Amino acid sequence: MKKHLLLLLVLPALSLALSAQNAVFEDDFESYSDGTDLTSVEYKVWEGVATVVDDTVQTDQSPAYGGHKYVKCVPGDNNFYLRRNITLEEGKTYTFEVVTRSPAGKNHKIAIKVGDRTIASSLVNHKTWNKVSVEVTVGSGETSAVAYLYSWPISRVDVDDFKVYEGTATRISKNEISKFNVYPNPTHGMVRLTGDKAIDSYVVYNSMGEVVKNISSVNQTQALVDLTGVTKGLFLIKITDVEGGEHIVKTLVK
């Protein structure tokens, strides 16, 4: 009984701690006028154009993800790149997060380049708004970073809520909770994740919000999570399905 009560008390605090973010850069594009060219506001665009759409002005366009404005990215001859230079701090972990959609359902990715390393998301081709994120820990001499989106072949991509923040991507709303289960719970080391969608990746956090396990390219509806050797405590698992949706599953006690 005491163990279950402890879980009820700790889980809200754990979720709140994981949600804390310190934004390095964020742009929801609401401050720009309809038709603004992003190259005029310190973004860099290669092989195409990126312009702000106000859905209250351009009523023939689909609604924005949040607010009334987003960016319409149209490639030129082949690929398209939307870039933003950002300064980060050595030794810290950051998440680059963007909400995107491809009206034609074509491939695109987001990525962040630090030093000689490029960390990219899986391919995304959703026709509706979808949140995509990648995480990077900055090494020595990697403080100058480039956050960017690129797409191919020739196809429009819309962008909203472009941001980089310190910490991990763990903001998960109630409507993002799906039919994923974990067992056994409690566990002595090995647990199995099962769900109604194929799992692309999962991240396990401890009660301090630190990443203790980060696995990608699962591509199955179930996954075996090995917590053997991890210090006993409370854990939270964030799952990203192959469609880009983010989900949270039960806290584990080891």
Secondary structure, DSSP 8 states (H G I E B T S, - for coil): -HHHHHHHHHHHHHHHHHH--EEEEEE-STTS-TT-BGGGGT-EEESEEEEEEETTT-TTS---SSTTEEEEEEESSS-EEEEEEEE--TT-EEEEEEEEE-TT---EEEEEEETTEEEE---B--SS-EEEEEEEE--TT--EEEEEEEE-SS--EEEEEEEEEES------GGG--SEEEESSS-SSEEEEEEEEEEEEEEEEETTS-EEEEE----EEEEEEE-TTS-SSEEEEEEEETTS-EEEEEEEE-
